[in-house]
Amino acid sequence: MRILVTIAHYFSAEANPRHASTRESRREDRKRAVEEVICAYRGQFGTSTTMDVGTKSFQPGVGSDDDIDIVAVTTHEKHLLEPDFCRTYGVKVAKLELENPRMLGFSAHQIMAQRANQYDLFVFSEDDLRVNDPSFFSKLAWFNQAYGQKRVLSPNRIEWNRKAPTLKTYIDGDLNAQIADQMNAFVPDDDALYGAPLGRQMVMRRARNPHSGFFALTRDQLNYWMRRPHWMDRDVSFISPLESAATLGIAKTFSIYKAFGRSAGFLEIEHLDSGFSSLKMPVIPPL
């Protein structure tokens, strides 16, 4: 499967920062995060090496079934990707001219559209979301084959934090119940889907929080979205331009599901931060 991964990446220190991407004290953290995101794609879906302990040698392994091109979408020189790193890991940097860098995600949509017939799968990701599962794209392919082209399976966003109530935290729940209902009302569909991938029963629920900072669309899905009247309307009414670019257009076009309950780990993406899981909030026991 040919896959295009577009990563919206921006960093520029500001005097009164509101985001980590504009905070000088987070420069090294943000640089490390975007590099780890890219290395994970190359490591999980690239060529491997086997260490033979008998002969004490490294032997070239086989490559992945997936062929991935990575494009980091940024503006001017406001990014943290060094040329040597990009050459080593096969990253193309698209430096666009934007007055408002918050709109960067919409530019990633345009890059997808320009290559709409060149790939089988089109991925959008924020620059601090790491895929740790070598079966990640196989799981998405299973969902698309099982449930049709008008539905999208979104990964559950997680954070690892040893100081949180548990080591792993799922970033879920209604950002606002009314907003969630409005998002799901764009495309009416079933509240839950059931399946048995890998021989295990699982449930996927219509997402209460559709945002993951990530989406993946097949070629047919992308072309379907491009034919909708809201394609590239640059609607930023879902929280902010950052969240809207990642989620709102998808929600207007497809019904978004996430693996739920004991099945939640079926499809995950790691947020390379602990900003959410470190919040001081009460722990509510289950009913």
C-alpha positions as CSV (number, residue, x, y, z in Angstrom):
1,M,0.0,0.0,0.0
2,R,1.3,3.4,-0.9
3,I,0.8,5.9,1.9
4,L,1.3,9.7,2.0
5,V,1.9,11.0,5.5
6,T,1.5,14.8,5.9
7,I,2.7,16.2,9.2
8,A,1.7,19.8,10.1
9,H,4.8,21.1,11.8
10,Y,5.5,24.6,13.1
11,F,7.8,26.2,15.7
12,S,8.5,29.9,16.3
13,A,9.1,31.4,19.7
14,E,6.7,34.2,20.7
15,A,6.8,36.7,23.5
16,N,3.4,35.6,24.9
17,P,3.1,32.0,23.9
18,R,-0.2,30.1,24.0
19,H,1.0,26.8,22.6
20,A,4.1,24.6,23.0
21,S,5.0,25.3,19.4
22,T,5.5,29.0,20.3
23,R,7.3,28.5,23.7
24,E,11.1,28.9,23.6
25,S,11.5,26.7,26.6
26,R,9.9,23.8,24.7
27,R,12.1,24.0,21.6
28,E,14.2,20.9,22.3
29,D,11.1,18.9,23.4
30,R,9.3,19.8,20.2
31,K,12.3,19.0,18.1
32,R,12.7,15.6,19.8
33,A,9.0,14.9,19.3
34,V,8.8,15.6,15.6
35,E,11.9,13.5,15.0
36,E,10.5,10.6,17.1
37,V,7.3,10.7,15.1
38,I,9.2,10.4,11.8
39,C,11.6,7.8,13.1
40,A,8.6,5.7,14.3
41,Y,7.1,5.7,10.8
42,R,10.4,4.6,9.3
43,G,11.1,2.1,12.1
44,Q,7.6,0.5,12.1
45,F,7.1,0.5,8.3
46,G,10.6,0.5,6.9
47,T,13.3,-2.0,6.3
48,S,14.5,-4.0,9.3
49,T,17.7,-5.7,10.3
50,T,18.1,-9.0,12.1
51,M,21.0,-9.6,14.5
52,D,22.1,-13.2,14.2
53,V,23.5,-14.1,17.7
54,G,25.0,-17.3,16.3
55,T,27.2,-15.6,13.6
56,K,27.4,-12.4,15.6
57,S,26.3,-10.4,12.5
58,F,23.6,-8.1,11.3
59,Q,21.6,-9.4,8.4
60,P,19.3,-7.3,6.2
61,G,15.7,-8.1,6.8
62,V,12.6,-7.6,4.7
63,G,10.8,-4.3,4.2
64,S,7.2,-3.5,5.1
65,D,4.3,-4.1,2.8
66,D,3.7,-0.4,3.0
67,D,5.6,2.3,1.0
68,I,5.5,5.6,2.9
69,D,6.3,9.1,1.8
70,I,6.5,11.7,4.5
71,V,5.9,15.4,3.9
72,A,6.4,17.9,6.7
73,V,4.1,20.9,6.0
74,T,5.4,24.1,7.5
75,T,5.7,27.8,6.7
76,H,8.9,29.7,5.7
77,E,11.7,28.5,8.0
78,K,9.6,28.2,11.1
79,H,10.3,24.5,11.8
80,L,12.8,22.3,13.7
81,L,13.8,19.8,11.0
82,E,17.5,19.8,10.1
83,P,18.6,19.0,6.5
84,D,20.7,16.0,7.5
85,F,17.9,14.5,9.4
86,C,15.5,14.9,6.5
87,R,18.0,13.3,4.1
88,T,18.6,10.4,6.4
89,Y,14.9,9.6,7.0
90,G,13.5,10.6,3.7
91,V,11.5,13.6,4.7
92,K,10.3,16.3,2.3
93,V,9.7,19.7,3.8
94,A,7.0,21.8,2.1
95,K,7.7,25.4,3.1
96,L,4.6,27.4,2.4
97,E,3.9,31.1,2.7
98,L,1.1,31.6,5.2
99,E,0.0,34.8,7.0
100,N,-1.6,32.7,9.8
101,P,0.4,29.6,10.7
102,R,-2.6,28.2,12.6
103,M,-4.1,27.4,9.2
104,L,-1.2,25.1,8.4
105,G,-3.4,22.0,8.6
106,F,-5.5,23.1,5.7
107,S,-2.4,23.4,3.5
108,A,-1.8,19.7,4.3
109,H,-5.2,19.0,2.8
110,Q,-4.2,20.8,-0.4
111,I,-1.0,18.7,-0.7
112,M,-3.1,15.6,-0.4
113,A,-5.5,16.9,-3.1
114,Q,-2.5,17.6,-5.4
115,R,-1.5,13.9,-5.1
116,A,-5.0,12.4,-4.8
117,N,-4.4,9.7,-7.4
118,Q,-0.9,8.8,-6.4
119,Y,-1.5,7.0,-3.1
120,D,-3.7,4.4,-1.6
121,L,-3.9,6.0,1.8
122,F,-3.6,9.7,2.9
123,V,-2.6,10.5,6.5
124,F,-2.8,13.8,8.3
125,S,-1.0,14.2,11.7
126,E,0.0,16.8,14.2
127,D,3.7,16.8,14.8
128,D,3.8,15.1,18.2
129,L,1.7,12.0,17.5
130,R,3.7,8.7,17.3
131,V,2.5,5.4,15.8
132,N,3.9,2.5,17.8
133,D,2.0,-0.3,16.2
134,P,3.3,-2.1,13.1
135,S,-0.3,-3.4,12.4
136,F,-1.7,0.2,12.5
137,F,-2.4,0.5,8.8
138,S,-3.5,-3.1,8.5
139,K,-6.2,-2.4,11.2
140,L,-7.4,0.7,9.3
141,A,-7.6,-1.4,6.1
142,W,-9.7,-4.0,8.0
143,F,-12.1,-1.4,9.2
144,N,-12.5,0.2,5.8
145,Q,-13.2,-3.2,4.2
146,A,-15.6,-4.2,6.9
147,Y,-17.6,-1.0,7.3
148,G,-17.5,0.9,4.1
149,Q,-16.1,4.1,2.8
150,K,-18.4,6.5,4.6
151,R,-17.0,5.7,8.0
152,V,-13.6,6.5,9.5
153,L,-11.9,4.8,12.5
154,S,-9.9,7.4,14.5
155,P,-7.2,6.3,16.9
156,N,-7.5,6.8,20.6
157,R,-5.0,9.4,21.7
158,I,-3.0,8.3,24.7
159,E,-0.3,9.8,27.0
160,W,2.3,8.0,29.1
161,N,2.8,9.6,32.5
162,R,4.2,7.9,35.6
163,K,2.7,10.7,37.8
164,A,-0.8,10.2,36.4
165,P,-3.4,8.0,38.2
166,T,-2.3,5.2,35.9
167,L,0.7,4.9,33.6
168,K,-1.4,5.2,30.4
169,T,-4.1,7.8,30.0
170,Y,-6.7,7.9,27.2
171,I,-7.6,11.5,26.1
172,D,-11.3,11.0,25.7
173,G,-14.7,12.3,26.7
174,D,-17.0,15.1,25.5
175,L,-15.2,18.4,25.0
176,N,-18.7,19.8,25.1
177,A,-21.7,17.5,24.9
178,Q,-23.5,20.0,22.6
179,I,-20.5,20.3,20.3
180,A,-20.2,16.5,20.2
181,D,-23.8,16.1,19.2
182,Q,-23.5,18.7,16.5
183,M,-20.4,17.0,15.1
184,N,-22.1,13.6,15.0
185,A,-25.2,15.2,13.5
186,F,-23.3,16.0,10.3
187,V,-23.5,12.4,9.2
188,P,-26.1,10.3,11.0
189,D,-25.0,6.7,11.6
190,D,-25.1,3.8,14.1
191,D,-24.1,4.5,17.7
192,A,-21.8,1.5,17.7
193,L,-20.2,-1.1,15.4
194,Y,-19.1,-4.6,16.4
195,G,-16.5,-6.8,14.9
196,A,-14.0,-9.6,15.5
197,P,-10.6,-8.6,14.1
198,L,-7.8,-11.2,15.0
199,G,-10.6,-13.4,16.4
200,R,-11.4,-11.1,19.3
201,Q,-14.7,-9.4,19.8
202,M,-14.5,-5.6,19.9
203,V,-16.8,-2.6,19.9
204,M,-16.3,0.7,18.2
205,R,-18.4,3.6,19.4
206,R,-19.4,6.8,17.6
207,A,-16.8,9.1,18.9
208,R,-17.8,11.4,21.8
209,N,-14.6,13.3,21.3
210,P,-13.9,12.9,17.5
211,H,-10.6,14.8,17.8
212,S,-7.3,12.8,17.7
213,G,-5.1,15.3,15.8
214,F,-4.9,12.6,13.1
215,F,-6.9,11.1,10.3
216,A,-6.3,8.5,7.5
217,L,-8.4,8.3,4.4
218,T,-8.3,6.0,1.4
219,R,-8.0,7.4,-2.1
220,D,-11.8,6.9,-2.6
221,Q,-12.5,8.7,0.7
222,L,-10.3,11.6,-0.1
223,N,-11.9,12.0,-3.6
224,Y,-15.3,11.8,-2.1
225,W,-14.4,14.5,0.4
226,M,-13.0,16.7,-2.4
227,R,-16.4,16.5,-4.2
228,R,-18.3,17.8,-1.1
229,P,-19.3,21.5,-1.1
230,H,-17.5,22.1,2.2
231,W,-14.1,20.9,0.8
232,M,-11.5,23.5,1.7
233,D,-14.1,25.8,3.2
234,R,-11.5,26.5,6.0
235,D,-14.2,26.4,8.6
236,V,-12.4,26.9,12.0
237,S,-15.5,26.7,14.3
238,F,-14.4,23.5,16.0
239,I,-12.3,24.8,19.0
240,S,-9.6,26.5,16.9
241,P,-8.0,26.3,13.4
242,L,-5.6,23.5,14.7
243,E,-8.4,21.2,15.8
244,S,-10.7,22.2,12.9
245,A,-8.1,21.2,10.3
246,A,-7.6,17.8,11.9
247,T,-11.2,17.0,12.6
248,L,-14.0,19.2,11.4
249,G,-13.9,18.5,7.7
250,I,-13.7,14.8,8.4
251,A,-16.8,15.0,10.7
252,K,-18.7,16.9,8.0
253,T,-18.0,14.1,5.5
254,F,-17.8,10.8,7.4
255,S,-19.0,9.2,10.6
256,I,-16.1,8.9,13.1
257,Y,-15.7,5.9,15.3
258,K,-13.2,5.0,18.0
259,A,-12.5,1.6,19.6
260,F,-14.2,1.7,23.0
261,G,-14.0,0.2,26.5
262,R,-11.9,-3.0,26.7
263,S,-11.3,-2.6,22.9
264,A,-9.8,0.9,23.2
265,G,-6.2,-0.4,22.7
266,F,-7.1,-1.7,19.3
267,L,-6.0,1.5,17.6
268,E,-3.9,4.0,19.5
269,I,-1.7,7.0,18.8
270,E,0.7,8.4,21.4
271,H,0.8,12.0,22.2
272,L,4.4,12.8,23.0
273,D,3.5,15.0,25.9
274,S,1.9,14.7,29.3
275,G,0.1,18.1,29.3
276,F,-3.4,16.5,29.6
277,S,-2.6,13.6,31.8
278,S,-0.7,15.8,34.3
279,L,-3.8,18.0,34.9
280,K,-5.0,18.0,38.5
281,M,-8.4,16.5,38.3
282,P,-10.5,14.1,40.5
283,V,-10.4,10.4,39.8
284,I,-14.0,9.2,39.5
285,P,-14.5,5.5,40.2
286,P,-16.5,3.5,37.7
287,L,-20.2,2.9,38.4
